[in-house]
Structure formats: structure tokens, C-alpha cells
Amino acid sequence: MDQPSPPPTMHRSIPDTYAGRTLFITGATGFMGKVLVEKLLRDCPELKCIYLLIRTKRGVDAAQRKDEYLKHLVFDRIRETNRAQLDKIRLVRGDILEDDLDMANGDQAELAENVEVVFHCAANVRFDQELKQAVNYNLNGTLRVLRLAERMKRLVAFVHVSTAFCQCNEAVVEERAYPAPHSPLGISKLADLVDSKVLDLVTPSLLNNLPNTYAYTKALTEDLVNGFRDRLPVAIARPTVVIAAWREPIPGWIEGTHGPTGLMIGGGRGVIRTMHCNPEYDSGLMPVDVTMNGVIILGAERINTGFQQNTLFCNIASGNVNPITWGDALEAGRKKLYDNPLCFSLWYPDGSIKSNYLYHMLCVVLFHYLPAYLIDFLLIILRRKPFMIKIQKKISQGLNVLQYYTTKQWVFNNDRMCAMYGRLSEKDRQTFFFDMSALDWPSYFRDYILGVRQYVLKEPPATLPKARRLLRKLYIMDKLVQAAIYALILWLVWSYWDVVIGSIQFVLDSSVDGVRKAFVRGTRA
């Protein structure tokens, strides 16, 4: 990555910038949040403490959730090398969905007195969420955190993690503010007053050509956060498509089944066999460790530049450094999936991407729904519960959401990100790596698939021999079925050859006779 020359006076190193600081993090139990917490504890060893906002979930008390959290495998390296760092994590019971974050008065006072840096990562990332819930989580939740931040006497940075795709109407996304489609506070009040069903009716007109409620509410939230720039030292990070870890905390580590991970699993199971996509478009894929390094660098930049009543916008994207297209990404994933197949598949994974939408829909009917109906019919005959139609409907809904992103091209300007990275010392560049030029995509996808198997599907490496034997069986079955279909077509053509030839001859004779009669009538006239 070509970097601008460092200025004459260098900023403090990132570990020094966070040394002695007290941090408050929302969304710490999420995929990106875990990586952020682990990296800060491991490579900023002198930070004072980190408050984590954790709510009671599914009957499990927040204190118990903290114990489970600290036992997570992402913290294995810290437990082995510097266990005392984990003692710097402090629990704060609360919920961004509730007024005043549902936080005890004493906890609010403690945070207001001590916190210097806020990383607001909490968000609902479901694309199909109804607007009322998306507004309450993404918009109102952020407003509640901002109001708490206004009380923090020592605050030097408020870093809001947004998304690069909240400005989907822009072909080129700059590192600057964009006006929201509507007033954030106005939409907040509307969602509070109007019933969910009524709000759903007006949602399409509110979205303003944005693809879903996630993008819409994140656009509103950016505008809301930017509106606090005269009161808080604000920075807004816009990551692109965040996927598995490249190097840290564990190569290939991943959580959840959103986005490309869900596609990988569906393809590996043999239930996704077609996808509408432009293979030449940049995928915007970014490893989670690179992404969160960018967030940490942005936070340090905000601290070092001081409160200037401006917002630091930063697109956390690879730019033109070692990007990968959708076509190359899916092909690399396919090859590594054949080497490291899943333990359970309904059919041999042999799908492909289609740039033509009509062709894609034809393949959906032939290769998604027809087999699903056939399998469910057989299950009913065997007095088993059918399930394939239900699965395919969910897959179709997911593909319809994703195809918006796989059939459009954006350019994410990342000049500020590159400039910040260029001002770092060589040691900080190595520790908080953001240079994507060294990433080998085929090797990365191998680790990604192994990570999906082990951490998402709970299929340890020891299951690979069995999975490969299954894949060979599915391959033979797939080829036998293809051969049977071709044989059936040839048999039909052979059996009805005379009929086919007779029909063609009849059509040709009729056409010739019609032309001759028309010519005769024209001559007489």
C-alpha cells in the first residue's frame, strides 16, 4: 500500500494514546465487538479499564454472561500471555433498547465520571427487520448512548461504527457527511407513535431508494451522530463487508451466518445453486481484524487531533489495494470448499453465478424449487415432516436481499484511512495492520471455510475425512442423475423422432405453401 509521507511531528503511538484511558464499548458481545475488545487488551496493555454494556439475555443474567464472555476462545492468547488484562473488563448492566439504557443510577454516574473513549458498535444488522424495531435499535439506541456520552466529563473520542452501505444511492462514497433522507428525530418520534403494521405500509416510501431498513436507519443514525459534533469529539467509521479474521485473534474465526458466510454454507450444503451477481464488480470484502484495526486507528486519530467541533468520517475499505471481485471470491470459495467440504450436504455443491436475472430465475425454478417440491413430496409419502420448500423460501428471501449488493458497483474513497495509517510508526503499522497487499485470497478463503466449519457449524478438523468421502458419493450421484437426464432426453428424441421430423416438415411445408399463395395473389393483383 502506497502511504503518504509522515508529517514532521508524529502522533503518539497507538498504545501510548490509549494508555491510562478508560473505555466504554457497546456491542462488545458481537462478532466485531469481541475482536475490538481482544485487540485493545492485547496490544494496548496500559489502558486503564474497559466498561462493557451487557444485558440479560434469554434468562441468563448479565454477570453470568460476562463469565461466559471471558471464557470465549478469542481471549485464549490473552489468557496464556497476560491473564491480568482480562481483569480490566468491568461489567455494566444495561440495554440500548430501554430508556436511559436501563442502567442503574450509580453505574451512569461512574461512567460519566471516568469514561474517556466510547466505541459504539451495537447495531441490529438484519436487513429484513421491520422499521419500528430497526429504528429503536439502531437510531434510538444510538441516541441513548449519545445522551449518556454528553454527561462524560473526560470524553476525548466518541467512535460510532456505521456501514459504508448506508449511502447506497451514491456511486462514489466520500469520507464526509451526507444528509439523511429524513429528520432522524422526526423518524424516531414517528416510529414511537405509529403502530408497526401502519409503519410497515409506509416503509417503502420512506426508504428513499435505499435497499432495506438497516441501510436506512444507519443513514439516519450517521446524521444523528454528526449533529452532536459541536458537543462531542465524534468519529464515524464506515466498514464495508466484514467477514472472517485474517490473522487475529484466530485465522478464519467467524461468528454468525450473515452475508457471504450464509452463501458459503448454502452453497456447501448444495441448496444454493444459482445466484444473481455481476462477477466483475468489487465485493468490498474486509477481514474483521483489519476492519477493527481501522476502528482503533480512527479512535486514536480522534484523541490526538482533539475536539475541533468536526466529525472524522472514515471509510474502512481496501480501496484499490488487492481488492477481489465477486466472481473471484465465489470461485476461490468454491475451490477451497471442495478441498474442505461440509459434513452434511443435501446435494453436490455445484452452483454458479448468473449475471442475467431471467436466466437466474429460470435456474431458481429448475434447481431450487423443483427439487425442493420433489423432496418434500417423497417425505410426505414416507410420513416424514417436509422442510425443503420452507428452506428454499428463506434462501430466496436472503438472495433477493443480497443481490442488491452483488449487482451494483460502488467506489469507497479511503484517503483519510490511508493518511492515518501512513502517519503511524512502523511498529504500529505492523501491530495494527491495515495493509491488504499481503493478503493471499486463496489461502484466506481456506482459513475462512475451515473457520465456518469449526466455529459456526461445529465441525472440527477431525471430521474432514468423513466429509470428503460424502462429497465423493454426492459427486457420483450428481453425475449419475445428469447422465439419466441426458439419457431420457435422447430416448424421447429417438422414440419420437418421426413425429418431430414430421412436425418440422409440416411447419416448413405450411410456410412455403403460404408464401407461394401470397405471391400468386400479389401477381394477380
Buried (B, 14 or more C-beta within 10 A) or exposed (E): BEBEEEEEEEBBBBBBBBBEBBBBBBBBBBBBBBBBBBBBBBBBBEBEBBBBBBBBEEEEEBEEBBEEBBEBEBBEBBEEEEEEBBEBBBBBBBBBBBEEBBBEEEBBEBBBEBBBBBBBBBBBBBBEBBBBBBBBBBBBBBBBBBEBBEEBEEBBBBBBBBBBBBBBBEEEBBBEBBEBBBEBBEBBEBBEEBEEEEBBEEBEEBBBEBBBBBBBBBBBBBBBBBBBBEBBBBBBBBBBBBBBBBBBBBBBBBBEBBBBBBBBBBBBBBBBBBBBBBBEBBBBBBBBBBBBBBBBBBBBBBBBBEBEEBBBBBBBBBBEBBBBBBBBBBBBBBBBBBEBBBBEBBBBBBBBBBBEEEEBBEBBEEBBBEBBBEBBEEBEEEEEEBEBBEBBEEBBEBBEBBBBBBBEEBBBBBEBBBBBBBBBBEEBBEBBBBBBEEBEBEEBBBBBBBBBBBBBBEBEEEBBEEBBEBBEEBBEEBEEEEEEEEEEEEEEEEEEEEEEEEEEEEEEEEEEEEEEEEEEEEEEE
